[in-house]
Amino acid sequence: MISLLFSSAGRRVELIQCFRKTAQNLGIEAKFVAIDMDPEWSPACQVADHAVKVDRCTSDRYVNQVMEICDQYDINLIIPTIDTELLVYVENKSLFADAGIQLHIGSDEFVRVARDKELTARLLGSHGIQVPQTWDYDGLINDKHSLNIRFPLIMKPKSGSCSKGIEIVSSLGELQAKIKGRDDYLLQEICTGREYTVNCFYDRRGACVSCVPHFRKFVRDGEVCFAQTERVQDFTTIAHQFSSIFDIWGCICFQGFKEKDGSVRVFEINARFGGGYPICDTAGGTFAKWILQDLIDDTPDYHDNWTDGLRMLRYDAAVYTHGEPSFDKDCSGH
């Protein structure tokens, strides 16, 4: 028996199903626990074997709550699913390790870079990876070439996710009005190419063993709805280059644009499973399988053989429950 905990489970039904199906195919007896601030309204909590209510991940009680749940359900591995909880977990990695609990997460440095879009752009650019031109407000104003900066620009939170807080500014005057009091925002040129998410898997040595890009045809609330896998060599090269820049294990994804001239630019790294992982898994990028194989001390059958041109057309589906669900434990204190 192995037990996995999906943190901030929310709507990650497909992710849990990928792991459940994989466990069945491997003949592994597995238990899936989902935690969320409001499990009664979380679809993923309905399909998990157990669901538990917890405080917001920024709460002082959160880590202790998760530790209690891990102890109760003999959790082997925690899989974070949202950006805001990543730093909480990485800062407490040793605490979980001492309790024999693994975290599906990269190094402290990697997570901190990924959580700061400005830092991401600076670091990748210093390694020769093409990124959109990026400024903070003071940097833009003081840039000696600022008179030649072409508006409109995109303004976004440095640590944002799910496309929240993004605005377009069309002039310096509009920028000055909107940026006031927002020290945590950055500015970038607007890319006009095709947008991609690139799902990558790194082994225990930090080597990239698989890279599966997909074109984002249609996105809603930051999560891809229509997508198609496509081999893009430049993205694969960047994924392998990450091995020499960061200390990574497991699944991550990064996002970028492929311009009309074929060049690519990276604008974001997510140090976690992305919302579009199911197309990667279905195409043959079986990252969930490799994680489970690693957990049972079986040698993962790494490969980069996946189906090019697989299309995902997501639609809304529902999980139905009767009345107020009964959850195993309420750790929220309410």
QUIKA-V357637 format. One record per residue. SS is DSSP state (helix for helix, strand for strand, loop for the rest). PHI is phi as a letter, one per 20 degrees, with the letter a starting at -180 (* if undefined). PSI is psi as a letter, one per 20 degrees, with the letter a starting at -180 (none if undefined). Layout:
SS:PHI:PSI + SS:PHI:PSI
This chain:
loop:*:p + strand:c:q + strand:c:p + strand:d:q + strand:d:p + strand:d:o + strand:e:p + loop:l:l + loop:f:g + loop:l:d + loop:d:j + loop:f:l + helix:f:g + helix:f:h + helix:f:g + helix:f:g + helix:f:h + helix:f:g + helix:f:h + helix:f:g + helix:f:g + helix:f:g + helix:f:g + helix:f:g + helix:f:h + helix:e:i + loop:m:k + loop:e:p + loop:e:o + strand:c:q + strand:c:p + strand:d:p + strand:d:p + strand:d:p + strand:c:q + strand:a:q + loop:f:h + loop:b:m + helix:f:h + helix:f:h + helix:d:k + loop:d:o + helix:g:h + helix:f:h + helix:f:h + helix:f:h + helix:e:i + loop:f:r + loop:f:h + strand:b:q + strand:c:p + strand:c:p + strand:e:p + loop:c:r + loop:f:r + loop:g:q + loop:f:i + loop:e:i + loop:f:q + loop:f:h + loop:e:i + helix:g:g + helix:f:g + helix:f:h + helix:f:g + helix:f:g + helix:f:g + helix:f:g + helix:f:g + helix:f:h + helix:f:g + helix:f:h + helix:d:j + loop:l:l + loop:f:p + loop:e:h + strand:b:p + strand:d:p + strand:d:o + strand:f:q + loop:c:i + loop:c:q + helix:f:h + helix:f:i + helix:e:i + helix:f:g + helix:f:h + helix:g:g + helix:f:g + helix:f:h + helix:f:i + loop:d:k + helix:g:g + helix:f:h + helix:f:g + helix:f:h + helix:f:g + helix:f:h + loop:e:j + loop:m:k + loop:d:p + strand:e:q + strand:d:p + loop:e:n + loop:b:q + loop:e:a + loop:f:r + helix:g:g + helix:f:g + helix:f:g + helix:f:g + helix:f:h + helix:f:g + helix:f:h + loop:e:i + loop:c:o + helix:f:h + helix:f:g + helix:f:h + helix:g:g + helix:f:g + helix:f:g + helix:f:g + helix:f:g + helix:f:h + helix:f:i + loop:d:j + loop:n:j + loop:e:p + loop:f:p + loop:c:r + loop:f:q + loop:f:p + strand:c:q + strand:b:q + loop:e:r + helix:f:g + helix:f:h + helix:f:h + helix:f:g + helix:f:h + helix:e:i + loop:f:p + loop:f:i + loop:d:j + helix:g:h + helix:f:i + helix:e:j + loop:f:p + loop:e:o + loop:e:q + loop:f:q + strand:c:r + strand:e:p + strand:d:p + strand:b:q + strand:f:p + loop:f:h + loop:d:k + loop:f:r + loop:b:r + loop:l:k + loop:m:j + loop:f:p + loop:n:j + loop:e:p + strand:c:q + strand:d:p + strand:d:p + loop:d:i + loop:b:r + helix:f:h + helix:f:g + helix:f:h + helix:f:g + helix:f:h + helix:f:h + helix:e:h + helix:e:i + loop:g:p + loop:m:j + loop:d:m + loop:f:i + loop:e:j + strand:d:q + strand:c:r + strand:c:p + strand:c:q + strand:f:q + loop:e:p + loop:e:q + loop:d:j + loop:e:a + strand:e:p + strand:e:p + strand:c:q + strand:d:p + strand:d:o + strand:e:p + strand:c:q + strand:c:p + strand:d:p + loop:f:a + loop:f:h + loop:e:i + loop:n:j + loop:e:p + strand:f:p + strand:d:i + strand:b:q + strand:b:o + strand:c:n + strand:e:q + strand:c:q + strand:f:p + strand:e:n + strand:f:g + strand:b:p + strand:c:p + strand:c:p + loop:l:k + loop:n:i + strand:d:p + strand:f:p + strand:d:g + strand:d:p + strand:b:r + strand:b:p + strand:f:q + loop:b:p + loop:f:o + loop:c:o + helix:g:h + helix:f:h + helix:f:h + helix:f:g + helix:f:g + helix:f:g + helix:g:g + helix:f:h + helix:f:h + helix:g:h + helix:g:h + helix:e:i + helix:d:h + loop:c:r + loop:d:o + loop:c:q + loop:c:p + strand:n:b + strand:e:p + strand:c:r + strand:b:q + strand:c:q + strand:c:q + strand:b:r + strand:d:q + strand:d:o + loop:e:r + loop:f:h + loop:e:j + loop:n:i + loop:f:q + strand:c:q + strand:c:p + strand:d:p + strand:c:i + strand:a:q + strand:c:p + strand:d:o + loop:e:l + loop:a:r + loop:f:p + loop:e:r + loop:f:h + loop:e:j + helix:g:h + helix:g:h + helix:f:h + helix:f:g + helix:f:g + helix:f:h + helix:f:i + loop:o:i + loop:e:m + loop:e:m + helix:f:h + helix:f:h + helix:f:g + helix:f:h + helix:f:g + helix:f:g + helix:f:g + helix:f:h + helix:f:h + loop:e:j + loop:m:k + loop:e:q + loop:f:o + loop:f:p + loop:e:m + loop:g:q + loop:a:r + loop:c:k + loop:e:o + loop:b:r + loop:e:o + loop:e:p + loop:n:j + loop:f:p + strand:d:p + strand:d:p + strand:d:n + loop:f:q + loop:b:r + loop:f:p + loop:c:r + loop:c:q + loop:d:p + loop:d:p + loop:c:r + loop:d:p + loop:m:b + loop:e:o + loop:f:q + loop:d:o + loop:d:q + loop:f:h + strand:a:p + strand:d:o + loop:e:j + loop:f:h + loop:n:j + loop:d:none
